Amino acid sequence: HDEEMIWRQGNVDALTGLPNRRMFHQNLEQEIKKSQRSGLPFVLMFLDLDDFKEVNDSFGHAMGDMLLKQTAERLKLCVREFDSIARLGGDEFTVLLSEVDNLKGADRVIEAILASIAEPFQLKDKQAFISVSIGVTLYPNYAADADNLLKNADQAMYAAKKTGRNQFSYFTRSMQEVAQKRMRMAVDLRGAVHGGQIWVAYQPILDLKKGHIVKAEALARWTHPALGAFS
């Protein structure tokens, strides 16, 4: 009994009863090995609830917990018995669709999840309305290991959020290139000040009635040693 309790504490989310982050990573590693043996791809979805913070702020954390538990039950109804759902923490969930031979089946699951989460949540005497943003990636198309696979699904989820609520987005190579470019730019920018690459340009502001300059706006400019000028 003690061993079972310790195992559950380490592998199961106490609130929803779903696999937690640790068990999710184990399941993902096993799914990769199974896919390598069978030759069949699988789909990983990264889900983030939209406006969940507003539910917590408006109704309290107890109501927020109730919504998360109901979300877990709704997700279970949208997938097959041998698919896997996990709660990574907060309002983040993952769905693993095993042995997917075409994307039509995955699309049906995605549409079912979007429709299910968009239905009103009954939280005791209150109703809450939320939606979900879903990032989708397919193994082994763009990643060969668990960490990069999850990162790709996460990037796709943020792309879905940018297009509005209640949306999904498949990971593409261009997302990977944009993310890598943004990371390189952030690293270069950290050394730009010490490298003397940042300089100030003064943009004059005219008073058209008086006909002369009354003030100036100071603007930071960055001259990248390889890419040239940025503003």
Buried (B, 14 or more C-beta within 10 A) or exposed (E): EEEEEEEBEEBBBEEBEBBBBBBBBEBBEBBBEEBEEEEEBBBBBBBBBBBBEEBBEEBEEEBBBBBBBBBBEBBBEBBEEEBBBBBBEEBBBBBBBBBBEEBEBBBEBBEBBBEBBBEEBEBEEEEBEBBBBBBBBBBEBBBEEBEEBBBBBBBBBBBBBEEEBBBBBBBBEEBBEEBEEEEEBEEBBEEBEEEEBBEEEEEEEEEEEEEEEEEEEEEEEBBBEEEEEBE
